[in-house]
Amino acid sequence: MKANKSPPFFNSSRLFTILCILLIGWLAHNAWAQAAKETAAAIGDETRIRQTFWDIVTEDWPIMSVLFITSVVMMGLIVEGFFRIRLEVTAPSLLYNQLRELFGIQNYQEAFNLCQNKKNFLTNVVLGGLRRVGQGKNAVDTTIQEHSVREGLRLRTKISYLSVIGVIAPMIGLTGTVYGMIKAFASLGSSGLADPAKLAGAIGTVLWATLSGLTIAIPAFLFYYFFRNRAQAVIVDTEERIASLFERVPYDELRGVMIGEDSGSVMAGVLARQHAKASERLEDAKKRVSQAITGVTVACPVCNAPIHEGDTTCSACGTELQWS
C-alpha cells in the first residue's frame, strides 16, 4: 500500500489563513486609528493627547489584562495546531515504512519495541493491537478502535479551547464595558452634565473592551473550525495506515502468542517452532521415500538381525518367521 505523503507546510490553506490574520489585524488597526481620530475631533486636542491607548489599558486594566492573556493563549494554540495537527506528526512516513517492513517479515516483537521508543498516534494504537494479536482478529480490531478513539480525543482536546476562547472573550469585553459604563454614569449622577466631553471620552474608552473581546473571538472561532476539520482528515489518514499494517497478520498461526515488554524471545520461539515443524515434515518425507525404495526393516525376535518385512526366514539364524 502506498504511504500517504503529508502536504507541505506552506500550502494554499495555510497561506489563506495567514492572509486572514493579517487582514483582521489591519482592519482592527484602522478601526482603532479612525476611532481615535473621531474621539479627538469630538472632545478636543486636550482629550486627544490624554486618551492614548496605554491610558485606555491602564484605566480598565483588570479586564484588558485578562483579554491580553486570552489573546496570548489563543495565539499559542493556533501556532501549536499548525505544528501538531499534521500526518507527519501523528503517523510519520519513515516510522510507518519501518513498521510495514517488520510486519511483512512477521517480526512483531521488534515492531512492538520500535513503537515503544516512538510515542505518537500511530505507535500508541499499534501497541494496543500487538498486545492482543494472540487473542484473534476480533480482539485486535476492538482494541484498535478503542485506542483510535482515545488518541483522536487527545488530538481534538486543545482545539476545543479555541471554541471556549471564542465564547468567553466577548463576554469578558462586555463585562469591562458594563463596568466602565457604571462608573461613567455614576460620575454623571454626582457632577451632572458640567463636562459632556469627559463623559463622552469615558464612554468611548470603555467600549474598547468590547471591541477587544470581539477581535479575539473572531479568529478564535475561525481557527477552531479550521483545525477541527483538519484533525478529522489527519485521523482518517492515520487510521488507514494502521489498518494497512494489520490486514495481513496471520492470526491463526499466532493464536496464544503474547507480545509485549516481557516477551523479548517470543517471536524467536515462534520462528523456532515453525522451523521444527518444517524439519519434521521433511524428515517424514525422507522416511517415506526410503521405505518405498528399500522396504521396511525390523529386528529378528531371536538374534536381532535386521530382516525385511514379509521374509519367511531370518538370513542370520534361519528362524522361521510368521507375520500376523
C-alpha positions in Angstrom: 0.0 0.0 0.0 1.4 3.4 -0.9 2.0 5.7 2.0 0.2 9.0 2.0 2.5 12.0 1.9 2.0 14.9 4.2 1.1 18.2 2.4 3.8 20.9 2.5 3.7 23.3 5.4 3.1 26.3 3.3 0.1 25.2 1.2 -2.8 27.2 -0.1 -5.0 26.7 3.0 -2.3 27.9 5.4 -1.4 30.9 3.2 -5.1 31.8 3.2 -5.2 31.6 7.0 -2.1 33.8 7.4 -3.7 36.3 5.0 -6.9 36.3 7.0 -4.9 37.0 10.2 -3.1 39.9 8.6 -6.3 41.3 7.2 -8.0 41.1 10.6 -5.1 42.9 12.2 -5.0 45.6 9.5 -8.8 46.2 9.8 -8.5 46.3 13.6 -5.7 48.8 13.4 -7.5 51.0 11.0 -10.7 50.9 13.2 -8.7 51.9 16.3 -7.0 54.7 14.5 -10.2 56.0 13.0 -12.0 55.8 16.4 -9.1 57.7 18.0 -9.3 60.5 15.3 -13.1 60.8 15.7 -12.8 60.9 19.5 -10.1 63.6 19.3 -12.2 65.7 16.9 -15.2 65.5 19.3 -13.5 66.2 22.6 -10.7 68.5 21.6 -6.9 68.4 21.4 -6.5 68.1 25.2 -8.5 64.9 25.4 -6.7 63.5 22.3 -3.4 64.0 24.0 -4.7 62.4 27.2 -6.6 59.5 25.6 -3.7 57.3 24.4 -4.1 53.5 24.0 -1.9 53.0 27.1 -4.3 55.3 29.0 -7.2 53.1 27.9 -5.4 50.0 29.1 -4.4 51.4 32.4 -7.9 52.9 33.1 -9.6 49.5 32.7 -6.5 47.3 33.4 -8.2 44.3 35.1 -10.4 43.5 32.1 -7.7 44.5 29.5 -5.1 42.3 31.3 -7.5 39.3 31.1 -8.1 39.9 27.4 -4.4 40.2 26.7 -3.7 36.9 28.4 -6.6 35.3 26.5 -5.2 36.6 23.2 -1.7 35.2 24.0 -3.2 31.8 24.8 -5.2 31.9 21.6 -2.1 32.6 19.5 -0.2 29.8 21.3 -3.0 27.3 20.5 -3.0 28.4 16.8 0.7 28.0 16.4 0.7 24.7 18.2 -2.2 23.5 16.0 -0.2 24.2 12.8 2.7 22.1 14.0 0.8 19.3 15.9 -2.1 18.5 13.7 -0.2 17.0 10.8 0.0 13.5 9.4 3.8 13.6 9.7 3.3 14.1 13.5 0.6 11.5 14.1 1.9 8.9 11.7 5.4 9.7 10.3 6.1 8.2 6.9 9.6 6.9 7.9 8.2 5.1 11.0 5.3 3.8 9.1 7.6 2.3 6.4 9.7 0.6 9.1 6.7 -0.9 10.8 5.4 -2.1 7.4 8.7 -4.0 6.8 8.6 -5.6 10.2 5.0 -6.6 9.8 5.9 -8.0 6.4 8.6 -10.4 7.8 6.3 -11.1 10.9 8.8 -9.7 13.4 6.1 -8.4 15.6 8.2 -8.2 18.8 10.6 -5.9 17.1 7.7 -3.8 15.8 6.5 -3.6 19.4 9.9 -2.4 20.7 10.0 0.2 17.9 6.6 1.6 18.9 7.6 1.8 22.5 10.5 4.1 21.6 8.4 6.4 19.3 5.3 7.7 21.0 2.6 9.2 18.7 -0.9 8.4 17.5 0.3 5.6 15.2 2.5 3.8 17.7 0.1 4.0 20.6 -2.7 2.3 18.6 -0.3 -0.3 17.1 1.0 -1.2 20.6 -2.5 -1.9 21.8 -3.2 -4.1 18.7 0.0 -6.0 19.1 -0.7 -6.9 22.7 -3.9 -8.6 21.5 -2.6 -10.4 18.5 -2.7 -13.8 20.2 -6.4 -13.4 21.0 -7.6 -13.2 17.4 -8.7 -10.7 14.8 -11.8 -9.5 16.6 -9.9 -8.7 19.8 -7.3 -6.7 17.8 -10.0 -4.8 15.8 -11.8 -3.8 19.0 -8.6 -2.7 20.7 -7.5 -0.7 17.7 -10.9 1.1 17.5 -10.8 1.9 21.3 -7.2 3.3 21.1 -8.0 5.3 17.9 -11.0 7.0 19.6 -8.8 7.8 22.6 -6.0 9.3 20.5 -8.5 11.2 18.5 -9.9 12.8 21.6 -6.4 13.8 22.7 -5.8 15.4 19.3 -9.0 17.4 19.5 -8.8 18.5 23.1 -6.7 21.6 22.6 -8.7 22.6 19.6 -11.8 22.9 21.8 -10.1 25.5 23.8 -10.2 27.8 20.8 -14.0 27.5 20.9 -14.1 28.3 24.6 -12.0 31.4 23.9 -14.3 32.5 21.1 -17.3 32.3 23.6 -15.8 33.9 26.6 -13.7 36.7 25.0 -16.8 38.9 24.0 -18.3 38.3 27.5 -15.1 39.5 29.1 -15.1 42.6 26.9 -18.7 43.2 27.6 -18.1 42.9 31.3 -15.4 45.6 31.1 -17.7 47.8 29.1 -20.6 47.5 31.5 -18.3 48.2 34.5 -17.0 51.3 32.8 -20.4 52.5 31.9 -21.5 52.1 35.5 -18.6 54.3 36.6 -19.3 56.9 33.9 -22.9 57.3 34.8 -22.1 57.3 38.5 -19.9 60.3 37.8 -22.6 61.9 35.7 -25.1 61.5 38.6 -22.7 63.2 41.0 -21.5 66.1 38.9 -24.2 66.4 36.3 -23.6 67.5 32.7 -20.9 70.0 33.6 -18.4 68.3 31.3 -20.0 66.4 28.4 -16.7 65.9 26.7 -15.3 64.0 29.7 -18.4 61.7 29.8 -18.1 61.0 26.1 -14.4 60.2 26.4 -15.1 57.8 29.3 -17.8 56.0 27.3 -15.6 55.7 24.3 -12.8 54.3 26.5 -14.9 51.5 28.0 -16.2 50.4 24.6 -12.7 49.4 23.7 -13.1 46.4 25.9 -16.0 45.1 23.8 -14.1 45.7 20.6 -11.0 43.9 22.0 -13.1 40.9 23.0 -14.6 40.6 19.6 -11.2 41.0 17.9 -10.1 37.9 19.9 -13.3 35.9 19.4 -13.5 36.1 15.6 -10.1 34.5 14.8 -10.6 32.0 17.6 -13.8 30.6 16.0 -12.2 30.8 12.6 -9.2 28.6 13.6 -11.4 26.3 15.7 -13.4 25.1 12.7 -10.3 25.1 10.5 -8.3 22.8 12.9 -11.4 20.7 13.7 -11.8 19.7 10.0 -8.0 19.3 9.6 -7.8 17.0 12.6 -10.6 14.8 11.3 -8.7 14.4 8.0 -5.5 13.5 9.8 -7.2 11.0 12.0 -8.8 9.2 8.9 -5.4 9.0 7.2 -3.7 7.7 10.3 -6.3 5.0 10.8 -5.8 3.9 7.2 -2.1 3.4 7.8 -2.9 1.4 10.9 -5.4 -0.8 9.1 -2.8 -1.5 6.3 -0.4 -2.8 8.9 -2.7 -5.4 10.4 -4.5 -6.5 7.3 -2.1 -9.4 6.6 -1.4 -10.6 10.1 -1.7 -14.5 10.4 -4.0 -14.5 13.5 -4.5 -18.3 13.4 -0.8 -19.0 13.5 -0.2 -16.5 16.3 -3.1 -17.9 18.5 -2.0 -17.8 22.1 1.2 -15.8 21.4 1.9 -12.9 23.8 3.7 -9.9 22.5 4.8 -7.2 25.0 7.5 -5.9 27.3 8.3 -9.3 28.9 8.3 -11.4 25.7 11.6 -10.5 24.1 12.1 -14.0 22.8 8.5 -14.8 21.9 8.9 -14.3 18.2 12.2 -16.3 18.2 10.3 -19.2 19.8 7.5 -18.9 17.2 10.1 -19.0 14.4 11.8 -21.9 16.0 8.5 -23.9 16.2 7.8 -23.1 12.6 11.3 -24.3 11.6 10.8 -27.5 13.7 7.5 -28.3 12.0 9.1 -27.8 8.6 12.1 -30.1 9.6 9.7 -32.7 10.9 7.7 -32.7 7.6 11.0 -33.0 5.7 12.2 -36.0 7.8 8.8 -37.7 7.4 9.0 -37.3 3.6 12.6 -38.7 3.6 11.4 -41.7 5.6 8.6 -42.4 3.3 10.9 -42.3 0.3 13.4 -44.6 2.0 10.7 -47.1 2.8 9.4 -47.1 -0.7 12.9 -47.8 -2.1 14.4 -50.3 0.4 11.4 -51.7 2.2 10.7 -51.6 6.0 13.3 -53.5 8.1 12.7 -54.9 11.6 14.8 -56.8 14.1 14.7 -60.7 14.3 13.0 -61.8 17.5 15.7 -64.4 18.1 19.1 -62.9 17.0 18.0 -59.2 16.5 19.4 -59.3 13.0 17.7 -56.9 10.5 15.1 -58.6 8.4 12.8 -57.2 5.7 9.0 -57.1 6.2 7.5 -60.2 4.6 10.6 -62.5 4.9 9.7 -66.1 5.9 13.1 -67.0 7.5 15.9 -65.0 9.1 19.0 -64.9 6.9 21.3 -64.9 10.0 19.9 -67.7 12.3 17.5 -69.5 10.0 14.5 -69.0 12.3 11.1 -69.3 10.5 9.1 -66.1 10.8 5.3 -65.7 10.9 3.8 -62.3 10.1 0.3 -61.6 11.5 
